[in-house]
């Protein structure tokens, strides 16, 4: 057992801020607009339908963790698929390798679908809303 605190933090001293009586500069106005956009995006995430969020409810942890894991697996699958397409279009693969990659990606997709069904997760639930960035897939 530790006898000393893990993190020793001194209380912050108050900072005096002089009132700003000048008009905001362009960068201040732009920063203010960006901050407002981030706040709107955060609010939209809070108000987003439950199907657009990961469900980590303690009473239903298997489905929530299944959704999280499957979302990551689906993301990796999408990245592998895009890399394979770049290599195919670049002529880096033989015909046999193209066939093998296509078959493997098809089987991966089928397995992701099977596992989603097993965990009771719809494939549309794997496409998370990332707010200002957009949808995951």
C-alpha positions in Angstrom: 0.0 0.0 0.0 1.4 3.4 -0.9 1.7 5.9 1.9 2.3 8.9 -0.4 -0.2 10.2 -2.9 0.4 9.1 -6.4 -0.1 12.5 -7.8 0.7 15.6 -5.8 -1.1 18.6 -7.3 -1.0 22.0 -5.7 -4.1 24.1 -5.9 -4.1 26.5 -8.9 -3.6 30.1 -8.2 -6.2 32.5 -9.5 -5.4 34.2 -12.8 -6.4 37.8 -13.3 -7.9 38.5 -16.7 -8.3 42.0 -17.9 -11.5 42.8 -19.7 -11.2 42.9 -23.5 -12.7 46.1 -24.8 -11.4 45.9 -28.4 -13.3 44.3 -31.3 -12.4 40.6 -31.9 -9.7 39.9 -34.4 -10.3 37.7 -37.4 -8.6 34.8 -35.7 -10.6 35.3 -32.5 -13.8 35.3 -34.5 -12.8 32.3 -36.5 -11.8 30.5 -33.3 -15.2 31.4 -31.8 -17.0 30.0 -34.9 -14.9 26.8 -34.7 -15.7 26.4 -31.0 -19.4 26.9 -31.7 -19.2 24.2 -34.4 -17.5 21.8 -32.0 -20.1 22.5 -29.4 -22.9 21.8 -31.9 -21.2 18.6 -32.9 -20.8 17.5 -29.3 -24.5 18.3 -28.7 -25.5 16.3 -31.7 -23.5 13.3 -30.4 -25.3 13.6 -27.0 -28.7 13.8 -28.8 -27.8 11.1 -31.4 -30.0 8.0 -31.5 -28.8 5.1 -29.4 -28.2 3.0 -32.6 -25.4 5.4 -33.5 -23.5 4.9 -30.2 -21.7 2.0 -28.7 -23.8 0.3 -26.1 -21.7 -0.5 -23.0 -24.6 -1.0 -20.7 -23.4 -3.1 -17.6 -26.5 -5.3 -17.9 -25.8 -6.1 -21.5 -22.0 -6.1 -21.6 -21.7 -9.0 -24.1 -23.5 -7.1 -26.8 -21.8 -3.8 -26.1 -18.3 -5.4 -26.2 -19.3 -7.4 -29.2 -20.3 -4.2 -31.0 -17.0 -2.5 -30.0 -14.9 -5.4 -31.2 -16.8 -5.9 -34.4 -16.6 -2.2 -35.2 -12.8 -2.4 -34.9 -12.7 -5.6 -37.0 -14.9 -4.0 -39.6 -12.7 -1.0 -39.7 -9.6 -3.2 -40.2 -11.4 -5.1 -42.9 -12.3 -1.9 -44.8 -8.6 -0.8 -44.6 -7.4 -4.2 -45.9 -9.9 -4.0 -48.7 -8.7 -0.5 -49.8 -5.1 -1.6 -49.6 -5.9 -4.7 -51.7 -7.6 -2.5 -54.3 -4.6 -0.2 -54.5 -2.3 -3.1 -55.0 -4.5 -4.7 -57.6 -4.9 -1.4 -59.5 -1.1 -0.9 -59.3 -0.5 -4.3 -60.9 1.5 -5.5 -57.9 -0.4 -8.8 -57.6 -0.5 -11.9 -59.8 -3.9 -13.3 -61.0 -3.7 -16.0 -58.4 -2.9 -13.5 -55.6 -5.9 -11.3 -56.7 -8.1 -14.4 -56.6 -6.8 -15.3 -53.1 -7.2 -11.8 -51.8 -10.8 -11.5 -53.1 -11.7 -14.9 -51.6 -10.2 -13.9 -48.2 -11.9 -10.6 -48.1 -15.2 -12.2 -49.0 -14.9 -14.8 -46.2 -13.9 -12.0 -43.8 -17.0 -10.1 -44.7 -19.2 -13.2 -44.2 -17.6 -13.9 -40.8 -18.2 -10.3 -39.7 -21.8 -10.6 -40.7 -22.1 -14.0 -38.8 -20.5 -12.6 -35.7 -22.7 -9.5 -35.7 -25.8 -11.8 -35.9 -24.3 -13.9 -33.0 -23.9 -10.8 -30.8 -27.3 -9.4 -31.8 -25.7 -6.4 -33.5 -27.0 -5.0 -36.8 -24.3 -4.2 -39.3 -25.7 -0.7 -39.5 -24.8 -0.4 -35.8 -21.1 -0.8 -36.7 -21.1 2.4 -38.7 -20.7 4.8 -35.9 -21.4 8.6 -36.1 -18.1 10.4 -35.4 -19.7 13.8 -35.2 -17.9 16.5 -37.2 -15.7 13.8 -38.9 -18.7 12.0 -40.3 -19.7 8.3 -40.3 -17.0 5.7 -39.7 -17.7 3.8 -43.0 
